[in-house]
């Protein structure tokens, strides 16, 4: 069994409700998520076990994500 994660993720701005697809730069499940927003802004997010989401702040805004999609192959 092999586990792979997608190279894109969906993030949501909690301040305005806007959602966007971002490119995953680095990721460790239930630890951290680092993404690139429109290849211009890097956003580092940390896992929040109480809410089961990754949370990060950038440009004065808060963002959340459930992380990239997980694929399991045998």
MMTF fields as JSON, N, C-alpha, C and O atoms, coordinates in Angstrom:
{
  "mmtfVersion": "1.0.0",
  "mmtfProducer": "UNKNOWN",
  "numBonds": 295,
  "numAtoms": 296,
  "numGroups": 74,
  "numChains": 1,
  "numModels": 1,
  "chainsPerModel": [1],
  "groupsPerChain": [74],
  "chainIdList": ["A"],
  "bondAtomList": [4, 2, 8, 6, 12, 10, 16, 14, 20, 18, 24, 22, 28, 26, 32, 30, 36, 34, 40, 38, 44, 42, 48, 46, 52, 50, 56, 54, 60, 58, 64, 62, 68, 66, 72, 70, 76, 74, 80, 78, 84, 82, 88, 86, 92, 90, 96, 94, 100, 98, 104, 102, 108, 106, 112, 110, 116, 114, 120, 118, 124, 122, 128, 126, 132, 130, 136, 134, 140, 138, 144, 142, 148, 146, 152, 150, 156, 154, 160, 158, 164, 162, 168, 166, 172, 170, 176, 174, 180, 178, 184, 182, 188, 186, 192, 190, 196, 194, 200, 198, 204, 202, 208, 206, 212, 210, 216, 214, 220, 218, 224, 222, 228, 226, 232, 230, 236, 234, 240, 238, 244, 242, 248, 246, 252, 250, 256, 254, 260, 258, 264, 262, 268, 266, 272, 270, 276, 274, 280, 278, 284, 282, 288, 286, 292, 290],
  "bondOrderList": [1, 1, 1, 1, 1, 1, 1, 1, 1, 1, 1, 1, 1, 1, 1, 1, 1, 1, 1, 1, 1, 1, 1, 1, 1, 1, 1, 1, 1, 1, 1, 1, 1, 1, 1, 1, 1, 1, 1, 1, 1, 1, 1, 1, 1, 1, 1, 1, 1, 1, 1, 1, 1, 1, 1, 1, 1, 1, 1, 1, 1, 1, 1, 1, 1, 1, 1, 1, 1, 1, 1, 1, 1],
  "groupList": [{"groupName": "UNK", "atomNameList": ["N", "CA", "C", "O"], "elementList": ["N", "C", "C", "O"], "formalChargeList": [0, 0, 0, 0], "bondAtomList": [1, 0, 2, 1, 3, 2], "bondOrderList": [1, 1, 2], "singleLetterCode": "X", "chemCompType": "L-PEPTIDE LINKING"}],
  "groupTypeList": [0, 0, 0, 0, 0, 0, 0, 0, 0, 0, 0, 0, 0, 0, 0, 0, 0, 0, 0, 0, 0, 0, 0, 0, 0, 0, 0, 0, 0, 0, 0, 0, 0, 0, 0, 0, 0, 0, 0, 0, 0, 0, 0, 0, 0, 0, 0, 0, 0, 0, 0, 0, 0, 0, 0, 0, 0, 0, 0, 0, 0, 0, 0, 0, 0, 0, 0, 0, 0, 0, 0, 0, 0, 0],
  "groupIdList": [1, 2, 3, 4, 5, 6, 7, 8, 9, 10, 11, 12, 13, 14, 15, 16, 17, 18, 19, 20, 21, 22, 23, 24, 25, 26, 27, 28, 29, 30, 31, 32, 33, 34, 35, 36, 37, 38, 39, 40, 41, 42, 43, 44, 45, 46, 47, 48, 49, 50, 51, 52, 53, 54, 55, 56, 57, 58, 59, 60, 61, 62, 63, 64, 65, 66, 67, 68, 69, 70, 71, 72, 73, 74],
  "secStructList": [7, 3, 3, 3, 3, 7, 1, 3, 3, 3, 3, 3, 3, 6, 6, 6, 7, 7, 3, 3, 3, 3, 3, 3, 3, 3, 3, 3, 6, 6, 6, 3, 3, 3, 3, 3, 3, 6, 6, 6, 3, 3, 3, 3, 3, 3, 3, 3, 6, 6, 6, 6, 3, 3, 3, 3, 3, 3, 6, 6, 3, 3, 3, 3, 3, 7, 7, 1, 7, 3, 3, 3, 3, 7],
  "xCoordList": [0.836, 0.0, 0.888, 1.83, 0.571, 1.312, 0.35, -0.755, 0.798, -0.023, 0.604, 1.796, -0.203, 0.228, -0.722, -1.888, -0.203, -1.035, -0.993, 0.032, -2.118, -2.226, -1.263, -0.869, -0.88, 0.023, -0.738, -0.143, -2.074, -2.883, -3.767, -4.06, -4.184, -5.081, -6.045, -5.815, -7.102, -8.083, -7.915, -7.896, -7.794, -7.744, -8.907, -9.43, -9.305, -10.392, -9.948, -9.348, -10.247, -9.963, -11.122, -12.272, -10.812, -11.868, -12.401, -13.484, -11.657, -12.085, -13.152, -14.047, -13.045, -14.002, -14.719, -15.579, -14.386, -15.066, -14.63, -15.181, -13.644, -13.188, -12.361, -11.551, -12.594, -11.855, -11.018, -11.41, -9.855, -8.995, -8.123, -7.792, -7.759, -6.823, -5.414, -5.11, -4.551, -3.162, -2.236, -2.653, -0.997, 0.006, 0.678, 1.114, 0.763, 1.402, 2.919, 3.424, 3.639, 5.102, 5.703, 6.588, 5.219, 5.647, 4.5, 3.651, 4.507, 3.371, 3.777, 4.472, 3.347, 3.47, 2.124, 1.699, 1.467, 0.103, -0.028, 0.759, -1.028, -1.356, -0.196, -0.077, 0.672, 1.747, 1.83, 1.646, 2.111, 2.222, 1.872, 1.899, 1.541, 1.232, 1.801, 1.496, 2.618, 3.187, 2.702, 2.88, 2.083, 1.494, 1.949, 2.437, 1.779, 2.054, 0.727, 0.005, 0.418, -0.81, -0.489, 0.221, -1.013, -0.8, 0.683, 1.062, 1.505, 2.965, 3.601, 4.67, 2.935, 3.44, 3.644, 4.547, 2.811, 2.854, 2.976, 2.22, 3.929, 4.087, 3.355, 3.488, 2.582, 1.816, 2.127, 1.946, 2.601, 2.874, 1.704, 1.25, 1.226, 0.061, 0.411, 1.15, -0.12, 0.11, -1.173, -2.274, -1.013, -2.157, -2.781, -2.08, -4.108, -4.862, -5.704, -6.74, -5.275, -5.99, -7.401, -8.239, -7.683, -9.028, -10.043, -11.202, -9.609, -10.506, -10.3, -11.073, -9.265, -8.922, -8.686, -9.121, -7.998, -7.632, -6.233, -5.704, -5.653, -4.394, -4.767, -5.672, -4.07, -4.373, -3.099, -2.04, -3.211, -2.075, -2.535, -3.686, -1.621, -1.94, -0.959, 0.237, -1.503, -0.684, -1.387, -2.603, -0.641, -1.191, -2.337, -3.277, -2.24, -3.258, -4.54, -5.514, -4.566, -5.758, -5.473, -4.328, -6.518, -6.375, -6.935, -7.989, -6.209, -6.608, -6.681, -5.919, -7.619, -7.727, -7.76, -8.128, -7.367, -7.395, -7.483, -6.978, -8.123, -8.123, -6.923, -6.72, -6.125, -4.936, -5.204, -6.334, -4.162, -4.332, -5.075, -5.111, -5.661, -6.392, -5.415, -4.307, -5.836, -5.018, -5.427, -6.614, -4.431, -4.663, -3.945, -2.768, -4.638, -4.034, -4.08, -5.145, -2.904, -2.824, -2.203, -1.435, -2.546, -1.992, -0.967, -0.404],
  "yCoordList": [-1.175, 0.0, 1.247, 1.353, 2.185, 3.433, 4.601, 4.608, 5.59, 6.774, 7.961, 8.231, 8.659, 9.858, 10.999, 10.779, 12.218, 13.396, 14.266, 14.354, 14.91, 15.793, 16.969, 17.301, 17.601, 18.755, 20.08, 21.154, 19.983, 21.183, 20.969, 19.835, 22.071, 22.013, 23.185, 24.134, 23.111, 24.187, 24.89, 24.242, 26.227, 26.995, 27.967, 28.354, 28.357, 29.31, 30.421, 30.164, 31.644, 32.787, 32.907, 33.095, 32.796, 32.859, 34.274, 34.46, 35.275, 36.666, 37.069, 37.859, 36.514, 36.921, 35.742, 35.959, 34.51, 33.334, 32.91, 31.957, 33.599, 33.247, 31.967, 31.754, 31.107, 29.852, 29.903, 30.517, 29.252, 29.212, 27.965, 27.421, 27.524, 26.419, 26.97, 28.018, 26.249, 26.67, 25.49, 24.333, 25.797, 24.773, 24.368, 25.225, 23.059, 22.556, 22.555, 21.958, 23.225, 23.26, 22.147, 21.421, 22.017, 20.925, 20.575, 21.406, 19.308, 18.822, 17.622, 16.729, 17.599, 16.417, 16.272, 17.145, 15.158, 14.95, 15.172, 14.65, 15.949, 16.306, 16.981, 16.872, 17.691, 18.464, 19.861, 20.859, 19.928, 21.239, 21.165, 20.101, 22.333, 22.484, 23.821, 24.856, 23.805, 25.027, 25.132, 24.206, 26.275, 26.428, 27.719, 28.642, 27.762, 28.961, 29.47, 28.742, 30.728, 31.341, 32.113, 33.118, 31.64, 32.243, 32.444, 33.402, 31.544, 31.572, 32.896, 33.26, 33.614, 34.918, 34.999, 35.691, 34.298, 34.39, 32.996, 32.094, 32.82, 31.548, 31.645, 32.632, 30.611, 30.577, 29.282, 28.192, 29.407, 28.249, 28.045, 28.979, 26.812, 26.49, 25.355, 24.439, 25.416, 24.386, 23.613, 24.148, 22.354, 21.484, 21.879, 22.089, 21.977, 22.244, 21.003, 20.806, 20.157, 18.898, 19.077, 18.191, 20.193, 20.417, 20.683, 20.283, 21.358, 21.693, 20.794, 20.866, 19.948, 19.057, 19.81, 19.371, 20.942, 21.732, 22.312, 22.364, 22.744, 23.486, 24.964, 25.399, 25.738, 27.157, 27.963, 27.614, 29.049, 29.934, 31.363, 31.62, 32.295, 33.713, 34.332, 34.042, 35.198, 35.907, 37.163, 37.167, 38.217, 39.513, 39.989, 40.635, 39.66, 40.088, 39.283, 39.646, 38.192, 37.353, 35.955, 35.504, 35.271, 33.891, 32.938, 33.184, 31.847, 30.849, 29.481, 29.179, 28.65, 27.276, 26.341, 26.74, 25.084, 24.075, 22.695, 22.47, 21.782, 20.383, 19.651, 18.473, 20.328, 19.741, 19.164, 19.198, 18.631, 18.056, 16.724, 16.058, 16.354, 15.091, 13.928, 13.978, 12.885, 11.688, 10.585, 10.32, 9.939, 8.82, 7.59, 7.663, 6.473, 5.219, 4.216, 3.921, 3.696, 2.699, 1.432, 1.476, 0.311, -0.962, -1.527, -2.591],
  "zCoordList": [0.0, 0.0, 0.0, 0.785, -0.892, -0.997, -0.821, -1.365, -0.048, 0.185, -0.547, -0.399, -1.33, -2.048, -1.705, -1.376, -1.788, -1.566, -2.806, -3.482, -3.103, -4.256, -4.101, -2.983, -5.211, -5.151, -5.114, -5.202, -4.98, -4.775, -3.549, -3.168, -2.942, -1.788, -1.883, -2.633, -1.134, -1.069, 0.268, 1.315, 0.238, 1.473, 1.494, 0.45, 2.701, 2.871, 3.811, 4.855, 3.432, 4.286, 5.281, 4.883, 6.57, 7.578, 7.751, 8.305, 7.286, 7.431, 6.401, 6.702, 5.175, 4.14, 3.469, 2.616, 3.835, 3.294, 1.906, 1.355, 1.322, -0.029, 0.013, 0.916, -1.006, -1.135, -2.395, -3.386, -2.355, -3.537, -3.529, -2.475, -4.734, -4.88, -4.805, -5.375, -4.091, -3.931, -4.218, -4.173, -4.508, -4.773, -3.464, -2.695, -3.21, -1.998, -2.201, -3.152, -1.302, -1.358, -0.506, -0.958, 0.725, 1.594, 2.536, 2.858, 2.966, 3.729, 4.56, 4.075, 5.806, 6.658, 7.352, 8.108, 7.081, 7.548, 9.053, 9.844, 9.427, 10.807, 11.542, 12.763, 10.773, 11.385, 10.781, 11.478, 9.475, 8.835, 7.356, 6.737, 6.809, 5.396, 4.95, 5.541, 3.92, 3.353, 1.914, 1.123, 1.574, 0.253, -0.423, 0.229, -1.735, -2.521, -3.076, -3.757, -2.775, -3.267, -4.541, -4.504, -5.662, -6.985, -7.293, -7.968, -6.799, -7.008, -6.593, -7.083, -5.686, -5.255, -3.747, -3.276, -2.994, -1.53, -0.942, -1.304, -0.031, 0.667, 2.001, 2.724, 2.315, 3.555, 4.287, 3.743, 5.531, 6.378, 7.324, 7.985, 7.377, 8.195, 9.148, 8.787, 10.36, 11.378, 11.638, 11.51, 12.002, 12.284, 13.62, 14.61, 13.63, 14.847, 15.135, 14.501, 16.086, 16.322, 16.881, 16.71, 17.539, 18.084, 16.974, 17.081, 15.911, 14.803, 13.584, 12.63, 13.604, 12.487, 11.186, 10.121, 11.273, 10.091, 10.286, 11.396, 9.166, 9.196, 9.242, 8.53, 10.078, 10.238, 10.03, 10.551, 9.262, 9.038, 8.854, 8.502, 9.096, 8.92, 7.939, 7.953, 7.082, 6.107, 5.664, 5.475, 5.499, 5.066, 5.964, 5.502, 7.25, 8.195, 8.151, 8.81, 7.387, 7.246, 7.775, 7.77, 8.231, 8.703, 7.653, 7.068, 7.427, 6.441, 7.105, 8.023, 6.621, 7.09, 5.886, 4.781, 6.124, 5.071, 5.704, 6.804, 5.004, 5.445, 4.856, 5.147, 4.034, 3.444, 2.068, 1.583, 1.439, 0.103, 0.156, 1.19, -0.964, -1.053, -0.937, -1.472, -0.235, 0.008, -0.951, -1.137, -1.565, -2.472, -1.937, -1.584, -1.875, -1.403, -2.551, -3.094, -2.912, -3.973, -3.401, -2.44, -4.007, -3.518, -4.473, -4.215]
}
